[in-house]
Amino acid sequence: MKLNLLKFICFYLILQMGLLNIAQANEIEKPNVLFIAVDDLANSLGCYDDIIAKTPHIDRLAASGVVFKRAYNQLPLCNPTRASVMTGLRPDQIKVYDLDRHFRDEVPDVVTLSQSFKKAGYIASRVGKIYHYNVPASIGTDGFDDPPSWDVKINPKGRDKKDEALIYNTEPHRKISAALSWLAAEGKDEEQTDGMITTEAIGLMKKYQNRPFFLAVGFFRPHTPFVAPKKYFDLYPLETLRLPYSPPGDRDDIPVAAFAHNCPIPNYNLDIDMLLKALQAYYACVSFVDAQVGRLLKALDQLQLNRKTIVVFWSDHGYHLGEHNGIWQKRTLFEQSARSPLIIRAPNAKGNGTPCTQIVEYVDIYPTLTELAKIPNPHEMAGQSLVPLLKDPLKKWKGSAITQVLRPKDSRLLRPVMGCSIRTDRWRYTEWAEGTQGIELYDHYADPMEFNNLAIRPTQNLKKIIEELKVKLRKKASGKVPTTPFNPARL
């Protein structure tokens, strides 16, 4: 009797060990996700052919993954675009057009990207800014976070907060968050908030290296104020910098609504010396963030996690640095604001190392990651998976992208105006209030900087193209482009 009992116990233990090994094997098969978000980063990177930017670490990531040369955000403003990426839905679906509305007000039960991974057994962690924060006021807090999205959240606060009194503001009547403002900081990278974010993220990699993780790392720079250690400013001597070229009269054929209400005067009426210093400060922050990305990638290598970790690098939207005779910051539907960096490195993807020039959208990020991790999508996605392009970046792809932005009522506009733009391989077509406040058409084969608005005096052939793009825009935007915000009383 005792012998049979002993045999049973041994058999049970062997069986349990076998099941444990199977479970461990399944855990190992799940790829980690390192989800790197950067605030207000234009395509000011070496891998995007920027000849000024010094970004060796991000460039190395691009060379080992797939850099999407023509990726477009859904709304070039922090809160809407981040909510769109994390829900996989367009702004019109979540009714988020500004900085004040949370997506769960409209879609309370939506399962976010990181929630999908949580449900699949992942540890979902956030360090820094993934959802919207008021920068720099909310640094060190949860900001406009979404608690169901995370198991772990960390909100570092560095010396950049303590040094705010030292920041130079070109327009003292504006908050440093909205003005061209900067500081060449003393001290080490690790003392800055973004440096601390990197340190905390590496700590989480080490802590969870033996189980699948979704680690979201959100950097605050280069959002204004442009704060970075002085050594990064030294990389960009003022005498080597130039403002973007614009032809005389560049604004003459552009609708009034096309210009953001927070930048009504070209170049904020600042002189050239001040603008070059702002440009230097912006690029300094880009290189500072690049160094932090380098630290993250080095940690992946040292922990031997790189072969089982999907790395996603993205910015919430593009950023103007003086284009069109003096546009700065975001909130436009021009290429510099609508187009954003997107790099995806998936383990063993056949396309790694080959750039992709197909048109893709930020709503494509969610279904791409769930497919790579073999996780079912919890709801209908607005975008499509980019896995075919990760396998073959040169694959034929009939992509188009929709970007929109809301203009509040102000001294220029009698009512709120929604602008909506569609980008195809050749064309950008934009309309304001369904065309009643102006339209734009740019031929990117002949005019990649969008200097010549062909919609002003269109030929018969261009009229046909405009009609075709208008139909395509309506269809992709679910049949209607709204002309009013969700709640006009809030604006």
C-alpha positions in Angstrom: 0.0 0.0 0.0 2.8 2.4 1.0 4.7 1.4 -2.2 1.7 2.2 -4.4 1.2 5.6 -2.6 4.9 6.4 -3.2 4.6 5.5 -6.9 1.5 7.7 -7.2 3.3 10.7 -5.6 6.3 10.3 -7.8 4.1 10.0 -10.9 2.2 13.1 -9.8 5.4 15.1 -9.3 6.7 14.1 -12.7 3.5 15.1 -14.3 3.5 18.4 -12.5 7.1 19.1 -13.6 6.1 18.3 -17.1 3.2 20.7 -17.0 5.4 23.3 -15.5 7.9 22.9 -18.3 5.2 23.2 -20.9 3.9 26.4 -19.1 7.4 27.8 -19.0 7.8 27.0 -22.7 4.6 28.8 -23.5 5.7 31.9 -21.5 9.0 31.9 -23.4 7.2 31.8 -26.7 5.4 35.1 -25.9 7.4 38.0 -27.2 8.0 40.9 -24.9 7.1 44.4 -26.1 9.2 47.5 -25.5 6.9 50.4 -26.4 8.9 53.6 -26.7 6.9 56.9 -27.0 8.6 60.3 -27.6 6.8 63.6 -27.1 6.7 66.1 -30.0 9.4 64.4 -32.1 9.3 65.3 -35.7 11.1 63.2 -38.4 14.2 64.9 -37.1 16.3 61.7 -37.1 19.2 60.5 -39.2 17.2 57.4 -40.3 14.6 59.8 -41.7 17.3 61.6 -43.8 17.7 64.6 -41.5 21.2 65.8 -42.2 21.4 67.8 -38.9 20.2 65.3 -36.4 22.8 63.3 -34.4 20.8 60.2 -33.4 23.0 57.1 -33.7 21.0 54.9 -31.3 17.6 55.4 -32.9 19.3 55.0 -36.3 20.8 51.7 -35.2 17.3 50.5 -34.1 16.0 51.6 -37.6 18.8 49.7 -39.3 17.9 46.5 -37.4 14.1 46.8 -37.8 11.7 48.4 -40.2 11.6 52.2 -40.3 8.3 53.4 -41.8 9.2 56.4 -43.8 5.6 57.5 -44.3 3.7 56.9 -41.1 0.9 59.3 -40.2 -0.8 60.1 -36.9 -4.6 60.6 -36.6 -4.6 64.0 -34.9 -1.4 66.0 -34.2 -2.0 66.9 -30.6 -0.9 64.9 -27.6 -4.1 63.7 -26.0 -6.1 62.6 -29.1 -3.2 60.9 -30.8 -2.1 58.9 -27.8 -5.7 57.9 -27.0 -6.1 56.8 -30.7 -2.9 54.7 -30.6 -3.8 53.0 -27.4 -7.4 52.2 -28.3 -6.8 51.4 -32.0 -9.7 53.8 -32.9 -9.9 57.1 -34.7 -10.6 60.4 -33.0 -14.1 60.4 -34.4 -14.8 57.1 -32.7 -13.5 58.1 -29.3 -14.6 61.7 -29.6 -11.3 63.1 -28.4 -10.2 66.2 -30.2 -8.5 68.3 -27.5 -6.5 68.0 -24.3 -9.4 67.8 -21.9 -11.5 64.8 -22.8 -10.7 61.2 -21.8 -11.5 58.5 -24.3 -13.4 56.4 -21.7 -16.1 59.2 -21.5 -17.1 57.9 -25.0 -16.0 54.3 -25.0 -15.9 53.3 -21.3 -15.4 49.6 -21.9 -12.8 49.7 -24.6 -9.8 47.4 -24.1 -6.6 49.3 -24.6 -3.5 48.0 -26.3 -1.7 47.3 -23.0 -4.9 45.8 -21.5 -5.0 43.3 -24.4 -1.5 42.1 -23.3 -2.6 42.1 -19.6 -5.4 39.8 -20.5 -2.9 37.5 -22.3 -0.8 37.1 -19.2 1.7 39.9 -19.6 2.9 42.3 -17.0 1.9 45.7 -18.4 4.1 48.5 -17.0 4.3 52.3 -17.7 7.2 54.6 -17.0 6.6 58.2 -17.9 4.2 59.6 -20.5 2.1 57.3 -22.6 -1.3 58.9 -22.2 -1.5 62.7 -22.0 0.3 64.9 -19.5 0.4 68.6 -19.1 4.1 69.2 -19.7 5.9 70.2 -17.6 3.2 70.8 -15.0 2.1 67.2 -14.5 5.6 65.6 -14.6 5.8 63.3 -11.5 2.1 62.6 -11.5 -0.2 60.2 -13.2 -1.3 62.9 -15.6 -4.3 62.0 -17.8 -3.6 58.3 -17.3 -5.8 55.2 -17.7 -5.5 53.0 -14.6 -7.0 49.8 -16.2 -4.2 49.8 -18.8 -1.4 49.0 -16.3 -0.2 46.6 -13.6 2.7 48.9 -12.7 3.1 52.6 -13.2 6.1 54.8 -12.3 6.2 58.6 -12.5 9.8 60.0 -12.1 10.4 63.6 -11.5 13.9 65.0 -12.2 15.9 68.1 -11.7 14.3 69.7 -14.8 11.3 70.3 -12.6 13.4 71.9 -9.9 15.3 74.0 -12.5 12.2 75.5 -14.1 13.0 79.0 -12.8 16.2 78.9 -14.9 14.3 78.2 -18.2 14.5 81.0 -20.8 11.1 81.9 -22.3 11.0 83.8 -25.5 7.5 84.9 -24.8 7.0 85.5 -21.1 3.3 86.1 -21.5 2.9 82.4 -22.5 3.5 79.4 -20.3 6.8 77.6 -20.9 4.7 74.6 -22.1 3.3 76.6 -25.1 6.2 78.9 -25.9 9.6 78.4 -27.4 11.6 78.0 -24.2 14.7 76.1 -23.3 17.5 75.3 -20.8 21.0 74.0 -21.4 21.0 72.1 -18.1 23.8 71.3 -15.7 24.3 67.8 -14.4 24.0 64.3 -15.7 21.5 62.6 -18.0 20.3 60.4 -15.1 19.2 63.5 -13.1 16.7 64.6 -15.8 13.2 63.2 -15.8 13.8 61.3 -19.0 17.1 59.9 -17.7 15.3 58.7 -14.6 12.6 57.2 -16.8 15.2 55.2 -18.6 16.8 54.0 -15.3 13.4 52.9 -14.0 12.5 51.1 -17.3 15.8 49.2 -17.2 15.0 48.1 -13.6 11.6 46.7 -14.8 13.3 44.8 -17.6 15.5 43.2 -15.1 12.7 42.5 -12.7 10.4 40.9 -15.3 13.0 39.4 -17.6 11.8 35.8 -16.9 8.2 36.5 -17.7 6.5 38.2 -20.7 6.2 42.0 -20.3 4.6 44.9 -22.1 6.8 47.8 -21.0 5.7 51.3 -22.1 8.4 53.9 -21.8 7.3 57.5 -22.4 9.8 60.3 -22.8 8.8 63.9 -22.2 11.3 65.6 -24.5 11.6 67.2 -26.9 8.2 68.8 -25.8 8.7 72.4 -24.7 10.4 73.6 -22.6 13.4 72.2 -24.5 15.5 71.0 -21.5 18.6 68.8 -22.0 22.1 68.6 -20.5 24.4 71.2 -22.0 26.6 68.7 -23.8 23.8 68.0 -26.2 23.5 71.7 -27.1 27.2 71.7 -27.9 26.5 69.1 -30.7 24.7 71.8 -32.7 26.7 75.0 -33.0 24.4 77.9 -34.0 26.5 78.8 -37.0 25.7 75.3 -38.5 22.0 75.7 -38.3 19.5 77.2 -40.8 15.8 77.7 -40.8 13.7 75.8 -43.4 13.2 77.4 -46.8 9.9 78.8 -47.8 9.2 80.7 -51.1 8.0 84.3 -51.0 4.2 84.4 -50.6 4.1 80.8 -49.4 1.0 81.5 -47.2 -1.0 83.3 -49.9 -2.8 80.2 -51.2 -3.4 78.5 -47.9 -6.8 78.8 -46.0 -6.8 80.7 -42.8 -8.0 77.6 -40.9 -4.9 75.7 -41.9 -2.8 77.7 -39.4 -3.0 76.8 -35.7 -4.6 79.3 -33.4 -1.7 79.0 -31.0 0.8 80.2 -33.6 -1.1 83.0 -35.4 2.0 85.2 -36.2 4.8 83.8 -38.3 7.8 82.7 -36.1 6.0 84.3 -33.1 7.5 87.5 -34.4 10.9 86.4 -33.0 14.2 87.4 -34.7 16.4 85.0 -36.5 19.0 84.6 -33.7 16.3 83.6 -31.2 14.8 81.1 -33.7 18.1 79.4 -34.3 18.6 79.1 -30.5 15.2 77.4 -30.3 16.2 75.1 -33.2 19.5 74.2 -31.4 17.5 73.5 -28.2 15.1 71.2 -30.0 17.8 69.2 -31.6 19.7 69.0 -28.3 16.6 67.3 -26.8 16.3 65.0 -29.7 19.9 63.8 -29.2 19.3 63.6 -25.4 16.3 61.3 -26.0 18.4 59.3 -28.5 21.0 58.6 -25.8 18.2 57.3 -23.5 17.0 55.0 -26.2 20.5 53.8 -26.6 20.5 52.9 -22.9 17.3 50.9 -23.3 18.6 49.0 -26.3 21.9 48.2 -24.5 20.0 46.8 -21.5 18.0 44.6 -23.9 21.2 43.2 -25.3 22.9 42.8 -21.9 19.8 40.9 -20.5 19.7 38.8 -23.7 16.1 39.9 -24.3 16.6 41.4 -27.7 15.8 38.1 -29.5 12.4 37.8 -27.8 11.4 41.5 -27.6 9.4 43.5 -30.1 10.6 47.1 -30.0 8.3 49.9 -31.1 9.5 53.4 -31.4 7.0 56.2 -32.1 6.3 59.9 -31.5 2.8 61.1 -30.9 2.9 63.5 -33.9 5.2 65.5 -36.0 6.5 69.0 -35.2 7.1 72.2 -37.2 10.4 74.0 -37.0 9.6 77.1 -39.0 8.2 75.7 -42.2 5.7 77.7 -44.3 7.3 81.0 -43.3 7.2 80.4 -39.6 5.0 77.6 -38.3 6.3 76.1 -35.0 5.0 73.2 -32.9 2.1 71.1 -34.0 -1.7 71.2 -34.8 -1.5 71.5 -38.5 -2.4 69.1 -41.4 0.8 69.8 -43.3 3.2 66.9 -43.8 5.6 68.1 -41.0 2.9 67.7 -38.4 0.9 64.8 -39.7 3.9 62.6 -40.5 5.6 61.0 -37.6 8.4 58.6 -36.8 7.5 54.9 -36.5 10.0 52.0 -36.2 9.1 48.4 -35.4 11.7 45.7 -34.8 10.1 42.3 -34.5 12.4 39.3 -33.7 13.2 37.3 -36.8 11.1 39.5 -39.1 12.3 39.0 -42.6 12.0 42.7 -43.4 14.4 43.8 -40.7 16.9 46.2 -42.1 14.8 47.3 -45.0 13.0 50.7 -44.9 9.4 50.8 -45.8 8.0 53.7 -47.9 4.4 52.6 -47.9 1.6 54.9 -46.4 0.7 53.6 -42.9 -1.3 55.0 -40.0 -0.9 55.1 -36.3 -4.2 53.1 -35.8 -2.2 50.3 -37.5 0.1 49.9 -34.5 -2.5 48.1 -32.2 -3.4 45.3 -34.6 0.2 44.9 -35.7 1.3 44.2 -32.1 -1.5 41.9 -31.3 -0.9 39.8 -34.4 2.8 39.6 -33.6 2.0 38.4 -30.1 -0.8 36.1 -31.4 -3.3 37.9 -29.2 -6.9 38.3 -30.5 -8.1 41.8 -31.0 -10.8 42.7 -28.4 -12.8 44.9 -30.8 -12.9 46.0 -34.4 -9.8 47.9 -35.3 -9.8 51.1 -37.3 -6.4 50.2 -38.8 -4.8 47.2 -40.3 -1.9 45.0 -39.2 1.5 45.9 -40.7 2.9 42.4 -40.3 2.9 41.8 -44.1 5.2 44.9 -44.4 7.4 43.7 -41.6 7.9 40.5 -43.6 8.4 42.4 -46.9 8.7 46.2 -46.6 8.7 46.4 -50.4 5.4 44.7 -50.7 2.7 46.4 -52.8 0.4 48.2 -50.4 -2.6 50.4 -51.3 -2.3 52.5 -48.1 -3.8 55.9 -47.3 -3.9 57.9 -44.1 -6.4 60.3 -42.5 -5.3 63.0 -40.1 -7.6 65.6 -38.7 -7.5 68.5 -36.3 -10.0 70.8 -34.6 -9.8 74.6 -34.8 -11.6 76.2 -31.9 -13.6 79.4 -32.4 -11.4 82.5 -32.2 -10.9 85.9 -33.7 -10.3 84.3 -37.1 -13.0 81.7 -37.1 -16.7 82.4 -36.2 -17.3 78.8 -35.1 -15.2 75.6 -34.4 -13.9 74.1 -37.6 -12.8 70.6 -38.2 -10.1 70.0 -40.7 -9.5 66.6 -42.3 -6.8 65.4 -44.6 -6.1 62.3 -46.6 -2.6 61.3 -47.7 -2.1 58.9 -50.6 1.0 57.8 -52.3 1.0 61.0 -54.5 -1.5 63.4 -53.1 -2.5 65.2 -49.9 -6.1 66.5 -50.0 -7.3 68.6 -47.1 -10.6 70.3 -46.4 -11.8 72.6 -43.6 -15.4 72.3 -42.4 -16.1 69.9 -45.4 -14.7 72.5 -47.7 -16.7 75.5 -46.7 -13.6 77.0 -45.0 -11.2 76.1 -47.7 -9.5 73.1 -49.4 -5.9 72.2 -50.2 -4.3 69.8 -52.7 -0.6 69.1 -52.9 1.2 66.9 -55.4 4.0 65.1 -53.5 5.6 63.9 -56.7 6.4 67.5 -57.7 5.9 69.4 -54.4 7.0 67.4 -51.3 7.2 70.5 -49.1 3.5 71.5 -50.0 4.3 74.9 -51.3 1.7 75.0 -54.2 -1.9 74.6 -53.3 -3.3 73.1 -56.5 -6.9 73.5 -55.3 -6.9 77.2 -55.8 -7.1 77.1 -59.6 -7.5 73.5 -60.5 -7.4 72.2 -64.0 -10.2 69.9 -65.2 -8.1 66.9 -64.5 -7.3 68.2 -60.9 -11.0 68.7 -60.3 -11.5 65.0 -61.0 -8.7 64.1 -58.6 -10.2 66.3 -55.9 -13.5 64.6 -56.3 -11.9 61.1 -56.1 -10.0 62.0 -53.0 -13.0 63.6 -51.4 -15.0 60.3 -51.8 -12.0 58.3 -50.5 -11.7 60.6 -47.5 -15.4 60.3 -46.7 -15.4 56.6 -47.0 -12.3 56.0 -44.9 -13.6 58.5 -42.2 -16.7 56.3 -41.8 -18.8 58.4 -44.2 -18.7 61.7 -42.4 -16.1 64.3 -41.5 -17.5 66.2 -38.5 -17.6 70.0 -38.6 -18.2 70.6 -34.9 -16.4 69.2 -31.8 -18.0 66.7 -29.5 -18.9 69.5 -27.0 -18.6 73.0 -28.4 -19.3 74.5 -25.0 -15.9 73.4 -23.7 -14.0 75.4 -26.3 
